[in-house]
Amino acid sequence: MTNRQKYIVDTTLRDGEQSPGMAFSIREKVTIAKSLDALGVSRIEAGTPAMGREECRAFEKIKLACQKAQIIGWNRMNLSDISQSIGCGADIIHVCVPASDLLIREKLRTTRSQVLEKLSACAAAIHTEKRELTIGLEDASRADWDFVVLLIETARDLGATTLRFSDTVGIMSPSLCKATISRIPDNIDIEVHMHNDLGMAVANSIQGLRSGAKYADSTLFGIGERAGNCNLEHLLIATQGQLDFGINLDELQWRQADLKSIIYKNKLAYA
């Protein structure tokens, strides 16, 4: 039986900000992060420090403002990125690893063996600084399964605490999600990251959680690149009485009323 206790990784400030035209000020980012922290969100993906000084300033202020949530720095498989996240004080250093041959070939212009070598070097740098390592498999839903298994085993051997399975282009269905996530060995915590291109980010996240995942990524109002990400409110509504995220739905809806002006101010500015 699937453990009812699950956890939210909120990526409003990282993937959510990739919505067209979305650009939060530092004050807005801190306001959003403080609300998420007060709600009991387990982990907050606060941004990508490698983007520059402004992103680092926001990240550092978020870290100071949050009392309970672990703060994640998102990184490419790049030692310079990782150094920036460590310098900003991130609790968790997340390394994004392209998993599909398409991305390895066209995005990184490299090979599978070189991906494994780079990942190992990144993990060593993170452990040297005594930071928690989590690894994300980008485009995992289109990757060769044997290589996904190898990446999962490598992540475990490199001391990663969590493995993020990303449906980066939003092609999964709940049945495929169940078949896929249930095949992943239970010797590493699984996190599901679903996109809403086919309108199934919430359904896929729920099925991933029911199939053994411990964490689900979400955003406020479901914002995110293209069609968006898993909507936090909808996820909580759909799983009431089934899964426990330690978040009060009424309080979320109350806080969202105040945060809506921040989100939609950015959307309207773009429109």
C-alpha positions in Angstrom: 0.0 0.0 0.0 1.3 3.5 -0.9 2.3 5.6 2.0 -0.4 8.4 2.5 2.2 10.9 3.6 3.6 12.8 0.6 5.4 16.1 0.1 5.3 19.1 -2.2 8.2 20.5 -4.1 7.1 23.9 -5.2 8.7 25.3 -8.4 6.6 28.4 -8.9 9.8 30.5 -8.6 11.8 28.4 -11.1 9.7 26.5 -13.6 6.6 28.7 -12.9 8.5 31.8 -13.8 9.1 30.4 -17.3 5.6 31.2 -18.2 5.6 33.7 -21.1 6.2 37.2 -19.8 6.5 36.1 -16.1 9.2 38.0 -14.3 8.9 38.3 -10.5 10.6 41.1 -8.6 12.8 40.1 -5.6 10.1 41.3 -3.3 7.4 39.3 -5.1 9.6 36.2 -4.9 10.2 36.6 -1.2 6.4 37.1 -0.6 5.6 33.9 -2.6 8.3 31.9 -0.8 7.2 33.0 2.7 3.6 32.0 2.0 4.7 28.6 0.7 6.9 28.1 3.8 4.1 29.1 6.1 1.8 26.6 4.4 4.1 23.7 5.1 5.5 23.1 1.6 8.4 20.8 2.1 10.8 22.1 -0.5 10.9 25.3 -2.5 12.8 25.4 -5.8 13.8 29.1 -5.4 15.5 29.5 -8.8 18.7 29.1 -10.8 21.6 31.1 -9.2 23.7 30.7 -12.3 21.4 33.2 -14.0 23.2 36.0 -12.4 23.5 38.5 -9.6 19.8 39.5 -9.4 18.8 35.8 -9.2 21.4 35.2 -6.4 20.2 38.2 -4.4 16.6 36.9 -4.6 17.8 33.4 -3.7 19.7 34.6 -0.6 16.7 36.7 0.6 14.3 33.7 0.1 16.7 31.5 2.2 16.7 34.0 5.0 12.9 34.5 4.9 11.9 30.8 5.0 11.9 29.0 8.4 11.0 25.4 7.6 11.1 24.6 3.9 14.3 23.3 2.4 15.5 25.7 -0.4 16.6 24.1 -3.7 19.0 25.6 -6.2 18.4 24.3 -9.7 21.6 23.6 -11.8 22.7 22.3 -15.2 25.2 19.6 -15.1 27.9 22.2 -14.7 30.4 22.8 -11.9 30.1 26.6 -12.3 26.3 26.4 -11.8 26.8 24.3 -8.7 29.3 26.7 -7.3 26.8 29.5 -7.6 24.1 27.5 -5.8 26.4 26.6 -3.0 27.5 30.2 -2.7 23.9 31.3 -2.3 23.3 28.9 0.6 21.0 26.4 -1.0 20.1 23.5 1.2 19.6 21.2 -1.7 21.7 21.2 -4.9 19.6 19.9 -7.7 21.4 18.7 -10.9 19.4 18.4 -14.1 20.6 15.5 -16.3 19.3 15.2 -19.8 18.1 11.6 -20.1 16.8 11.2 -23.6 19.2 10.5 -26.5 17.6 13.5 -28.3 18.6 15.9 -25.6 22.0 14.3 -25.1 22.7 14.6 -28.8 21.1 17.9 -29.7 21.2 19.9 -26.5 24.5 18.8 -24.9 26.3 17.6 -28.1 27.8 14.8 -26.1 27.4 11.0 -25.3 25.8 8.9 -22.6 29.2 8.0 -21.2 30.2 11.7 -21.0 26.9 12.4 -19.2 27.8 9.9 -16.5 31.3 11.3 -16.2 30.0 14.9 -15.8 27.4 13.8 -13.3 30.0 12.0 -11.2 32.1 15.2 -11.1 29.2 17.3 -10.1 28.2 14.9 -7.3 31.7 14.9 -5.9 31.8 18.8 -5.8 28.4 18.8 -4.0 29.5 16.3 -1.4 32.7 18.1 -0.8 30.6 21.1 0.4 28.4 18.7 2.4 25.2 19.7 0.6 22.3 17.4 -0.2 22.2 16.2 -3.8 19.1 15.6 -5.8 19.2 14.5 -9.4 16.5 15.2 -12.1 16.1 13.2 -15.3 15.1 15.7 -17.9 12.9 14.3 -20.7 12.8 11.0 -18.9 9.4 10.1 -20.4 11.1 9.9 -23.9 14.3 8.3 -22.8 15.5 4.7 -23.4 14.4 2.8 -20.3 17.7 0.9 -19.9 19.5 4.2 -19.8 17.0 5.6 -17.3 17.7 2.6 -15.1 21.4 3.2 -15.4 20.9 6.8 -14.4 18.8 5.8 -11.4 21.4 3.4 -10.2 24.1 6.0 -10.8 22.2 8.6 -8.8 21.8 6.2 -5.9 25.5 5.2 -6.0 26.5 8.9 -6.1 24.6 9.6 -2.9 21.6 11.4 -4.3 18.7 11.5 -1.9 15.9 12.0 -4.5 15.5 11.2 -8.1 13.2 13.5 -10.1 11.4 11.9 -13.0 10.5 14.6 -15.5 7.8 14.5 -18.2 9.5 17.5 -19.7 7.3 17.8 -22.8 4.1 16.6 -21.2 3.4 13.5 -23.2 2.5 11.0 -20.4 -0.9 9.6 -19.5 -1.9 8.3 -16.0 -1.7 4.7 -17.2 1.8 5.2 -18.6 2.8 7.1 -15.5 1.7 4.2 -13.3 3.5 1.6 -15.5 6.7 3.7 -15.4 7.0 5.0 -11.8 6.0 1.6 -10.4 9.1 0.1 -12.2 11.6 2.3 -10.4 13.4 0.6 -7.5 12.3 1.8 -4.1 15.9 2.3 -2.8 15.8 6.0 -3.7 13.1 8.6 -3.1 11.1 9.5 -6.3 9.8 12.9 -7.2 7.5 13.4 -10.2 7.6 16.6 -12.3 4.7 16.8 -14.8 3.8 19.3 -17.5 0.3 20.0 -18.6 0.6 20.0 -22.4 -2.2 17.3 -22.6 -4.1 18.6 -19.6 -3.0 15.8 -17.4 -0.3 17.2 -15.1 -2.4 16.8 -12.0 -3.7 13.4 -13.0 -0.2 12.2 -13.8 1.2 13.6 -10.5 -1.5 11.8 -8.5 -0.8 8.5 -10.3 2.9 9.0 -9.8 2.4 9.5 -6.1 0.1 6.4 -5.9 2.7 4.4 -7.8 5.4 5.1 -5.2 6.7 8.6 -5.6 7.3 10.5 -2.4 7.3 14.1 -3.8 5.3 15.9 -6.4 6.4 19.1 -8.1 3.7 21.8 -8.5 3.2 25.6 -9.0 0.7 28.1 -7.8 -2.2 28.3 -10.2 -0.4 25.8 -12.4 1.8 28.3 -14.1 4.9 27.2 -16.0 6.4 27.0 -19.5 4.0 26.2 -22.4 0.8 24.8 -20.9 2.1 24.9 -17.3 2.8 22.6 -14.5 0.8 20.6 -11.9 -1.6 23.0 -10.1 -1.0 22.8 -6.4 -4.6 23.7 -5.4 -6.1 21.2 -7.9 -3.7 18.5 -6.6 -4.8 19.0 -3.0 -8.5 19.1 -4.0 -8.3 15.9 -6.0 -6.5 14.0 -3.2 -8.4 15.2 -0.2 -8.8 12.2 2.2 -6.4 10.1 0.2 -3.0 11.6 0.4 -1.6 13.8 3.2 0.8 16.7 2.1 0.7 18.4 5.5 -1.0 21.5 3.8 -4.3 22.9 4.8 -6.4 23.5 1.6 -8.4 26.3 3.1 -5.3 28.2 4.1 -3.8 27.7 0.7 -6.9 29.1 -0.9 -6.9 32.1 1.5 -3.2 32.8 0.8 -3.7 32.4 -3.0 -6.2 35.2 -2.9 -3.4 37.5 -1.8 -0.8 36.0 -4.2 -3.1 36.1 -7.3 -2.4 39.8 -7.8 1.4 39.0 -8.1 0.8 36.2 -10.6 -1.7 37.9 -12.8 0.0 41.3 -12.8 2.8 39.5 -14.6 0.5 37.7 -17.0 -1.4 40.9 -17.8 1.8 42.8 -18.4 2.8 40.2 -21.0 -0.6 40.2 -22.6 
